[in-house]
Amino acid sequence: MTIDAVPEAAGFTSARLAFRPGTRVSEADGALTIQHAAGAFRVRGLPDSVRGLLERMASAPDGEDIAALHALALADRAATVLARLEVLVQYRLLDDRGRVALCVETMAAGAVHRPADLGSDDRLRLSRFALLRTDEQGALLESPLTARRIRPLTADARALVTALDVPSTPAQIAGRLGLPPEETRRLLAHLVGAGLVHVENDGRFPDTDAVLRQWEFHDLLFHARSRIGRHDYPFGGTFPFKDEISPLPAVRPAHSGRVVELPRPDVETILEHDPQLTTVLEGRRSIRAHGEKPITLAQLGEFLYRTARVRAHTEPLPDRGMPYAATTRPYPTGGAGYDLELYLSVHRCDGLSPGIYHYDPAKHTVTLVNEDTSDRQAMLDVARLSAGRAPAPDILITLTSRFQRLGWKYRSLPYAATLKNVGVLYQTMYLVATAMNLSACALGGGDADLAARAFHVDYLEESSVGEFLLGGSPDDPPLSTHSAWSPVNNHDWYFRATHTLGECP
C-alpha cells in the first residue's frame, strides 16, 4: 500500500474515518494493539496525536472527520500507520442531513478506497457481478470484482443502489429518487470508486468485455469467495459450530428398506489380474453405450468395494485437531470428512432387481430406497440427456453430499471441497472401471431436485453433486483415436495401453 493512505479531504466531503465495529484498541508495554476478526496489528513509537486519532476512530460514534484530520495536520503523520490498518478502517459517508448513509470497508491488504471523479454526463450502472444481501449488521453490497464492500445504511442509500439497475446519469437518478443532486453525485462517486458501480465508456460497460462476458455471476462469486486474497471472511478449518451443533456421523445412518449384501472381492485375485497403473491411466476412456451383457452383481460389488468402501473408522481425536468421528476410504477427501454418498439407479444388473438403492460403505450393502418405476426412469432419462442422448445405462450412480459434514468444520470452502471430492472420486471410479473392463462415464450435470425426491432426502441437507454411468464390458470399445487428433508426447502409450487392456481377462 502506498504512503498516501489518508485520503485527501477534497474527495471525502462529509466523510468520517472509523474502525470497523468490533475493533478493540488497547495499550500495553508501550505498544498499541488494534484487534479485529479481520486482523490484528501492534504498533510502537506513536506520537500522542496519532495515538489519539486511533482511539477516537475506535470510540467516536461517527468516527474522525477527514477534513478535520487534514486541518489538524495529522494526515502525514498518520498515513504510515493507517496504510497498515486499511483493512480495519471504515469510511463513513454522511448524507445532507448528517446521517451515515454508506460505509465502505476494505477486505484485502493493498486495496485502497478512493471515490471516483464523476462527470455530470457519466452514465452509471450497477455491476452485473454486484450482490446485495444481508448479514448480521444489515444490508451489504459486494462483488467478486473488488476487494471493497459497501453497507447502505439508510433507506435513501438502499434506493440509490437499486436505482442503478438501468444506465443513468447522477442527475437522472437524483430526479427519480427526489434526492439532492450533489449528495447523490457524492455517494455515487464512492460506489464507483469501490468498483461496485461502473461508468459507461464508448457505449460499453467494463463488465461486458470479452473476459468478463465469459464469466457467469455465480461462478465468479464462488471462485472469489472459496479462495483467499479478495475477501476477509473466515476461511478454512475454523469449526464455527463446534460448541453449538453436533457434527454429522462419519457414516450416514442407514435408510430403511430391503438390504442386499454385495459380494466382496478377493485381493489376491485382483492383484494377480489387475493391469499396471500406467496401463490403466493411459487406457482410461469414457464409454456411454454399454454392451449387450449387463453388469453383474459380483462386478458391482467389486467396483464399489474398490472405490468407496470404509476401510477404517475412528472416534473423535480432538488432540489431533479432529474433534469429530472419521473414516478412511480408497479415495482422498478434505479433512477425512467423506461427505459423499452413492445412490444407484439400477436399470439392469444380473443379480439385482431394478430400483433405486443407497450404498452403505461400512456394511458393503445396498438398500432399496425407492422402487417406483417412474422415479427411476426419470433419473435415467436425465442422465441420458446429459450424456448426449446415449442409451439407458446399466446403472446410474448419483453422488450426493451431506453438506453439513464439511460445513461444520470449514468456512468459505465447504462446497469447493465437495466438488474436489467429486473429482477425485470420479477419477477413482474411472481407474477401477478401466481395470475391470467395465463401461464408465462421468457426467457434467443432473437434476438435484429430482434426485432429492427420488432418494427421499432433504435438498439442503443432502443433495446430488455428481453423476456417473456404469455398465458391463463394452461390445465395441471406442476408437483409440479420432482422425482429427494429432498425436503428441508419446501417444503410442495409449495404443499400447488399450491393446493390453483388450487382452486382460
Beta strands, then each sheet from edge to edge (+ up, - down):
strand 1: 15-19
strand 2: 24-28
strand 3: 31-36
strand 4: 39-44
strand 5: 64-65
strand 6: 89-94
strand 7: 100-106
strand 8: 124-126
strand 9: 131-135
strand 10: 138-142
strand 11: 148-152
strand 12: 197-199
strand 13: 236-237
strand 14: 259-261
strand 15: 312-314
strand 16: 326-328
strand 17: 340-346
strand 18: 355-360
strand 19: 365-370
strand 20: 395-402
strand 21: 410-411
strand 22: 439-443
strand 23: 462-471
sheet 1: 5+ 1- 6+ 7- 11+
sheet 2: 2+ 3- 4+
sheet 3: 8+ 12-
sheet 4: 9+ 10-
sheet 5: 13+ 21-
sheet 6: 14+ 19- 18+ 17- 20+ 23- 22+
sheet 7: 15+ 16-
end
